[in-house]
Amino acid sequence: MSTATRITPGLDGAPTDVDVVVIGLGITGTGVALDAVTRGLSVLAVDAHDLAFGTSRWSSKLVHGGLRYLAQLQFGVAHESAVERGILMERTAPHLTHPLSMLIPLGSVTSRRQAVLTGAGLLGGDVLRRAAGTSSAILPRPRRLPAVEALQLAPLRTAGLRGALVTWDGQLEDDARLVANVARTAAAYGAHVRTRARVLTASGTEVELRDELTGETTAVTARTVINATGVWAGDLVPEVTLRPSRGTHLVLRGSSIPGLHTAVFAPIPGTTGRFINVLPQPDGTIYIGLTDEPVDGEVPDVPEPSEPEIGFLLDVASAAFAQPLHRSDVIGAYAGLRPLLSSGDGSGMTSDLSRRHAVLTSTTGVITIVGGKLTTYRRMAEDAVDAAVDAAGFDAGPCRTAELPLLGAAPRPRLAELEEPARLVRRYGTDARLVLDDARAVSKLGDDELLAPIAEGVPVTLAELIFGVTHEGAADVDDLLDRRTRVGLIATDRALAVPAAARALRIVAAVR
Ligand SMILES: Cc1cc2nc3c(=O)[nH]c(=O)nc-3n(C[C@H](O)[C@H](O)[C@H](O)COP(=O)(O)OP(=O)(O)OC[C@H]3O[C@@H](n4cnc5c(N)ncnc54)[C@H](O)[C@@H]3O)c2cc1C
């Protein structure tokens, strides 16, 4: 296995005949590329834009244990989610995941009956954890806290506060970082990973590709073609009909809710068991989400949050805390489209459609993999490649990904011992050393410049940006600021960070 990158923009030098073409480099497509290449298949995986350009960068960044599915009595999906959460947190990506405590305040809007039902649900979630074999050392058991203890974890509104329930789930360092890591791992095993390469047409054995850098078109033949284009799946395979729903998050500075040491599930007044999530992030910001709005018409490249969604999230979150939040606390907002299969009932109730994934084979033989979650990407990829191998009838090894750590992964105790800067360890695991050594070698700069925040209040470092170009296929400032790092979530920070991103691109260009 080579660690040199094979993630590159455009199609120059790409193979024109492979076992598998994967269309889309979100979490699903990168997962499929990794699954297929580690079964011994030759892979070309492409995206029209960039790694994690679509829904995969707009999530809540949680590694779900399936609690929500449990509430909907979807036991199979709930179990699958809990199993995949355990695989990610304990084996394949301990470096990019960590436990997150979540507090559910029991205040005046939560009746005693609702509190009992919610507590029972959390216990059910813990049964799922145990059934999945995930250690309580990683995800502790849920419990009830008296109000005084709850207030030490979060500055909750005290009027009517009877206490709180606390449970644990997984949180990602960043969703787009997971995608970049899976892509780099697939490339290290030999997959050809190409950004800026759009599939114009696809059949089960051929795709027509356009190099978005040159405008040139090429035909690539394959023994199977897997469509992992999320909300755009129906553009290439018209039999697939999706009914996307938009989910919006707000971004706040940590200082907007001082004393917040846990995620808080704020109950939506007038509903039973529905919450919005207030989620502290590893970089010190806070996300508040999420909405669920059906979307009709053409799918935009980048969905926009609406003002009513922003107002709704702010109002519900504000009601949970001692100090109200204001519109001026909102320093960013983002929206993503859930790739939900259409139920065909025309009811418009997208939140009731199954979130489980589907593998669909078109009349021309294209395998589409759609739905699911970031959490279940590995299982989705396994199912898609199994279906492709069966349909095409070729030899391939068994799926290996459940036991295959991503690049940089290591058991938590080993990660805790690493001496590299904590931010790099959090984002690259054992590859923190590689990131730093690469940046030193390429730039000839000292660590004081490579490891300093690139602008005031922006914790990203020049070392990460250089690595994004040398090892993760970043081709421009947008790739670096909006996907390899997430500075772009806050417009004012992004403006401050542009010169550093441009500098990283110049530094690498000078040595290529
Ligand atoms: C608001 C929100 C919050 C969520 N929160 C969570 C969460 O906390 N935890 C969790 O587990 N899941 C969560 N999910 C679900 C999860 O984010 C998605 O299921 C997942 O990211 C979908 O990934 P994907 O790879 O299938 O699609 P995408 O990420 O959309 O990737 C599709 C890719 O295909 C490319 N593409 C499209 N057309 C073409 C073409 N013709 N040629 C080449 N490339 C093309 C696009 O550029 C894009 O990069 C959330 C979803 C939403 C919307």
The ligand as an SDF file (V2000), in Angstrom:
LIG
                    3D

 53 58  0  0  0  0  0  0  0  0999 V2000
  -29.0300   18.2460    7.4580 C   0  0  0  0  0  0  0  0  0  0  0  0
  -28.5120   16.8440    7.5160 C   0  0  0  0  0  0  0  0  0  0  0  0
  -27.9540   16.3560    8.6800 C   0  0  0  0  0  0  0  0  0  0  0  0
  -27.4520   15.0520    8.7280 C   0  0  0  0  0  0  0  0  0  0  0  0
  -26.8490   14.6270    9.8610 N   0  0  0  0  0  0  0  0  0  0  0  0
  -26.3230   13.3890    9.9170 C   0  0  0  0  0  0  0  0  0  0  0  0
  -25.6220   12.9790   11.0540 C   0  0  0  0  0  0  0  0  0  0  0  0
  -25.4420   13.7270   12.0130 O   0  0  0  0  0  0  0  0  0  0  0  0
  -25.1080   11.7140   11.0780 N   0  0  0  0  0  0  0  0  0  0  0  0
  -25.2800   10.8630   10.0320 C   0  0  0  0  0  0  0  0  0  0  0  0
  -24.8380    9.7260   10.1420 O   0  0  0  0  0  0  0  0  0  0  0  0
  -25.9170   11.2480    8.8890 N   0  0  0  0  0  0  0  0  0  0  0  0
  -26.4290   12.4870    8.8170 C   0  0  0  0  0  0  0  0  0  0  0  0
  -27.0650   12.9200    7.6820 N   0  0  0  0  0  0  0  0  0  0  0  0
  -27.1540   12.0190    6.5250 C   0  0  0  0  0  0  0  0  0  0  0  0
  -25.8860   12.0670    5.6750 C   0  0  0  0  0  0  0  0  0  0  0  0
  -25.3050   13.3510    5.7010 O   0  0  0  0  0  0  0  0  0  0  0  0
  -26.1850   11.6920    4.2310 C   0  0  0  0  0  0  0  0  0  0  0  0
  -26.9650   10.5280    4.1960 O   0  0  0  0  0  0  0  0  0  0  0  0
  -24.8930   11.4510    3.4440 C   0  0  0  0  0  0  0  0  0  0  0  0
  -23.9960   12.5050    3.6100 O   0  0  0  0  0  0  0  0  0  0  0  0
  -25.1820   11.2650    1.9690 C   0  0  0  0  0  0  0  0  0  0  0  0
  -23.9520   11.0980    1.3260 O   0  0  0  0  0  0  0  0  0  0  0  0
  -23.8380   10.6970   -0.2050 P   0  0  0  0  0  0  0  0  0  0  0  0
  -22.4210   10.3960   -0.4510 O   0  0  0  0  0  0  0  0  0  0  0  0
  -24.8310    9.6350   -0.5180 O   0  0  0  0  0  0  0  0  0  0  0  0
  -24.2800   11.9970   -0.9980 O   0  0  0  0  0  0  0  0  0  0  0  0
  -23.4670   13.3600   -1.2500 P   0  0  0  0  0  0  0  0  0  0  0  0
  -22.6240   13.7040   -0.1020 O   0  0  0  0  0  0  0  0  0  0  0  0
  -24.4630   14.3850   -1.6780 O   0  0  0  0  0  0  0  0  0  0  0  0
  -22.4820   13.0250   -2.4550 O   0  0  0  0  0  0  0  0  0  0  0  0
  -22.9040   12.9600   -3.7900 C   0  0  0  0  0  0  0  0  0  0  0  0
  -21.7670   13.4570   -4.6660 C   0  0  0  0  0  0  0  0  0  0  0  0
  -22.0870   13.1580   -6.0270 O   0  0  0  0  0  0  0  0  0  0  0  0
  -21.5150   14.1800   -6.8210 C   0  0  0  0  0  0  0  0  0  0  0  0
  -22.1890   14.1500   -8.1330 N   0  0  0  0  0  0  0  0  0  0  0  0
  -23.4770   14.4440   -8.4140 C   0  0  0  0  0  0  0  0  0  0  0  0
  -23.7220   14.2780   -9.7220 N   0  0  0  0  0  0  0  0  0  0  0  0
  -22.5660   13.8670  -10.2960 C   0  0  0  0  0  0  0  0  0  0  0  0
  -22.1790   13.5320  -11.6280 C   0  0  0  0  0  0  0  0  0  0  0  0
  -23.0510   13.5790  -12.6580 N   0  0  0  0  0  0  0  0  0  0  0  0
  -20.8990   13.1530  -11.8700 N   0  0  0  0  0  0  0  0  0  0  0  0
  -19.9950   13.0950  -10.8480 C   0  0  0  0  0  0  0  0  0  0  0  0
  -20.3180   13.4130   -9.5680 N   0  0  0  0  0  0  0  0  0  0  0  0
  -21.5860   13.7890   -9.2970 C   0  0  0  0  0  0  0  0  0  0  0  0
  -21.7590   15.4500   -6.0220 C   0  0  0  0  0  0  0  0  0  0  0  0
  -20.8700   16.4960   -6.3950 O   0  0  0  0  0  0  0  0  0  0  0  0
  -21.5450   14.9660   -4.5960 C   0  0  0  0  0  0  0  0  0  0  0  0
  -20.2190   15.2300   -4.1340 O   0  0  0  0  0  0  0  0  0  0  0  0
  -27.5760   14.2200    7.6070 C   0  0  0  0  0  0  0  0  0  0  0  0
  -28.1460   14.7170    6.4260 C   0  0  0  0  0  0  0  0  0  0  0  0
  -28.6010   16.0160    6.3770 C   0  0  0  0  0  0  0  0  0  0  0  0
  -29.1840   16.5500    5.1170 C   0  0  0  0  0  0  0  0  0  0  0  0
  1  2  1  0
  2  3  1  0
  2 52  2  0
  3  4  2  0
  4  5  1  0
  4 50  1  0
  5  6  2  0
  6  7  1  0
  6 13  1  0
  7  8  2  0
  7  9  1  0
  9 10  1  0
 10 11  2  0
 10 12  1  0
 12 13  2  0
 13 14  1  0
 14 15  1  0
 14 50  1  0
 15 16  1  0
 16 17  1  0
 16 18  1  0
 18 19  1  0
 18 20  1  0
 20 21  1  0
 20 22  1  0
 22 23  1  0
 23 24  1  0
 24 25  2  0
 24 26  1  0
 24 27  1  0
 27 28  1  0
 28 29  2  0
 28 30  1  0
 28 31  1  0
 31 32  1  0
 32 33  1  0
 33 34  1  0
 33 48  1  0
 34 35  1  0
 35 36  1  0
 35 46  1  0
 36 37  1  0
 36 45  1  0
 37 38  2  0
 38 39  1  0
 39 40  1  0
 39 45  2  0
 40 41  1  0
 40 42  2  0
 42 43  1  0
 43 44  2  0
 44 45  1  0
 46 47  1  0
 46 48  1  0
 48 49  1  0
 50 51  2  0
 51 52  1  0
 52 53  1  0
M  END
$$$$
